[in-house]
Amino acid sequence: LCILVSFFFSGFCTNLLLSQTPEHILAQTNNKTEMLCKLKKEHAGVYWYRWSQERQNFEFLIFFNPLGKATYGTNISQDKFSGTSSRISYSLHISHLHPSDDGTYYCSISQSSQLFLGSGTQLRVVDVLPLPLKTTLSPLSKKPMRCVTRSKAASKTGACSPLVWVPLAMGVLVLLLSLVPTAHHLYRLRRRLWLRLHRQ
């Protein structure tokens, strides 16, 4: 029995002894990708398998020991599959991607004559990646603006416009009214001076 089993698949157990990321990969043809497997504690090494839904088979790809030495499965290209390893971290690199690489990839460890699998990484290879969705923001509502053309502005502020001569006329009128008391006062002073001169 698998005590730390989360589910059982074709005689292999998945559990919490190792974690695998990412869950999904969408990659373009002829590019490369990678997936990561982390162990909860040090182990003798990590196996990588691929489950092909189309071919309905579980294929051994590569084994990495903690020193980085790799052992490849039958007919597995060393130019296509590679990886890195450390005490508890193992990665699988896949180059020259092709649609035939589609499948779910599992890292696994062997313990007590059983293979414990990671959660799996589903890889899908396409010729053209879909465009990212664009989020469009609704335009802010704007109040209509009154626009005054240059011709209208000129007609309102021209030399003969009431906006110009009315304030000027009012200013002249106020100035004249303010001069009336001054003129009257000067007239009285002049008359007093004239009378004084004639009395002498």
C-alpha positions in Angstrom: 0.0 0.0 0.0 1.1 3.6 -0.6 0.6 5.3 2.7 1.3 8.8 1.3 -0.8 8.4 -1.8 -3.0 11.1 -3.2 -4.1 9.0 -6.2 -3.1 5.8 -8.0 -2.2 5.7 -11.7 -1.2 2.6 -13.7 0.6 1.0 -10.8 2.5 4.3 -9.9 1.8 6.3 -6.8 1.7 10.1 -6.4 2.3 11.6 -3.0 3.6 14.5 -1.0 7.3 13.4 -1.2 7.9 15.6 -4.2 6.3 18.6 -5.9 6.3 19.4 -9.6 5.8 22.7 -11.5 4.3 24.1 -13.6 1.0 22.3 -14.1 0.5 23.4 -17.7 2.9 24.5 -20.5 1.9 25.9 -23.9 4.9 26.2 -26.1 5.7 27.0 -29.7 7.2 24.6 -32.2 11.1 24.6 -32.4 11.3 26.4 -29.0 12.4 24.9 -25.7 10.8 24.6 -22.3 11.6 23.2 -18.8 9.8 21.8 -15.8 10.9 21.5 -12.2 10.7 18.8 -9.5 11.5 19.5 -5.9 11.9 16.8 -3.2 11.0 17.0 0.4 14.4 15.4 1.3 17.5 14.1 -0.4 17.1 11.0 -2.6 19.2 8.8 -4.8 17.9 10.5 -7.9 14.9 11.4 -10.0 13.2 9.7 -13.0 11.3 11.5 -15.7 8.5 9.8 -17.6 6.0 10.9 -20.3 2.5 9.8 -20.6 1.2 10.1 -24.2 -2.6 10.2 -24.5 -2.4 9.7 -28.2 -0.1 6.7 -28.0 -1.5 5.5 -24.7 1.9 4.6 -23.3 4.1 5.5 -20.3 7.6 6.2 -21.6 10.8 6.4 -19.5 12.9 9.4 -20.6 15.8 10.1 -18.3 17.2 9.5 -14.8 19.4 12.1 -12.9 21.4 11.3 -9.9 22.3 14.0 -7.3 25.7 14.5 -9.0 24.0 15.3 -12.4 24.8 12.1 -14.2 22.1 11.2 -16.7 20.9 7.8 -17.8 18.6 7.9 -20.9 15.8 5.7 -21.9 15.6 3.7 -25.2 15.6 5.8 -28.3 15.7 9.1 -26.2 17.7 11.8 -27.9 20.3 13.4 -25.7 20.1 16.6 -27.8 16.5 17.0 -27.1 16.3 16.0 -23.4 18.7 17.4 -20.7 18.4 18.7 -17.2 20.1 19.8 -14.0 20.1 18.3 -10.5 21.0 19.2 -7.0 20.3 17.8 -3.5 16.5 18.3 -3.7 15.9 20.1 -7.0 15.8 18.5 -10.4 14.8 20.1 -13.7 14.0 18.6 -17.2 14.8 20.7 -20.3 13.2 19.8 -23.6 14.6 21.4 -26.8 13.5 21.5 -30.5 9.8 21.2 -29.5 7.5 19.3 -31.8 3.8 18.5 -31.6 4.8 14.9 -31.0 6.2 16.0 -27.7 2.7 16.6 -26.4 1.9 14.7 -23.2 2.0 14.8 -19.5 5.5 14.6 -17.9 6.1 13.2 -14.5 9.1 13.3 -12.2 9.3 10.3 -9.9 11.4 8.7 -7.2 11.8 5.0 -6.4 11.2 3.8 -2.9 10.4 0.4 -1.5 10.1 -1.0 -5.1 7.5 1.6 -6.0 7.6 4.7 -8.1 6.2 7.8 -6.5 5.1 10.4 -9.0 4.9 14.2 -9.0 1.6 15.9 -9.9 2.5 16.1 -13.6 3.1 18.8 -16.2 0.9 18.8 -19.2 2.8 20.0 -22.3 1.1 21.2 -25.5 3.1 22.3 -28.5 1.6 24.5 -31.2 2.8 26.1 -34.3 1.4 29.6 -33.4 0.8 30.8 -29.9 -2.6 32.4 -29.3 -2.6 36.2 -28.9 -3.1 37.4 -25.3 -6.5 38.7 -24.5 -6.7 42.5 -24.5 -8.7 44.2 -21.8 -10.5 47.2 -23.2 -11.5 50.0 -20.8 -14.8 51.8 -21.6 -14.1 55.5 -22.4 -14.9 58.0 -19.7 -18.0 60.0 -20.4 -17.1 63.6 -21.2 -19.4 66.6 -21.0 -19.8 68.4 -24.4 -17.5 71.5 -24.7 -18.6 74.7 -26.3 -16.0 75.7 -28.9 -15.7 79.2 -30.1 -14.1 79.6 -33.5 -11.6 82.3 -34.2 -14.1 84.1 -36.5 -16.7 84.2 -33.8 -14.2 85.3 -31.2 -13.0 88.1 -33.5 -16.6 89.2 -34.1 -17.2 89.4 -30.3 -13.9 91.2 -29.5 -13.3 93.3 -32.6 -12.8 97.1 -32.5 -16.5 97.8 -33.1 -17.8 95.2 -30.7 -20.0 96.4 -27.8 -17.7 94.4 -25.5 -15.0 97.0 -26.3 -16.6 100.4 -26.7 -19.3 100.2 -23.9 -16.7 99.8 -21.1 -14.6 102.6 -22.7 -17.6 104.9 -22.9 -18.5 104.2 -19.3 -14.9 104.9 -18.2 -14.9 108.3 -20.0 -18.3 109.3 -18.5 -17.1 108.4 -15.0 -13.9 110.5 -15.6 -15.9 113.5 -16.8 -18.2 113.3 -13.8 -15.2 113.2 -11.5 -13.8 116.3 -13.1 -16.9 118.5 -12.6 -16.4 119.1 -8.8 -12.7 119.8 -9.5 -13.5 122.3 -12.2 -16.1 124.0 -10.0 -13.6 124.3 -7.1 -11.0 125.8 -9.4 -13.5 128.3 -10.7 -14.3 129.4 -7.2 -10.6 129.8 -6.3 -10.0 131.8 -9.4 -13.0 134.1 -8.7 -11.8 134.7 -5.1 -8.3 135.6 -6.3 -9.7 138.0 -8.9 -11.9 139.8 -6.3 -9.0 140.1 -3.9 -6.8 141.7 -6.6 -9.5 144.2 -7.6 -10.1 145.3 -3.9 -6.5 146.1 -3.5 
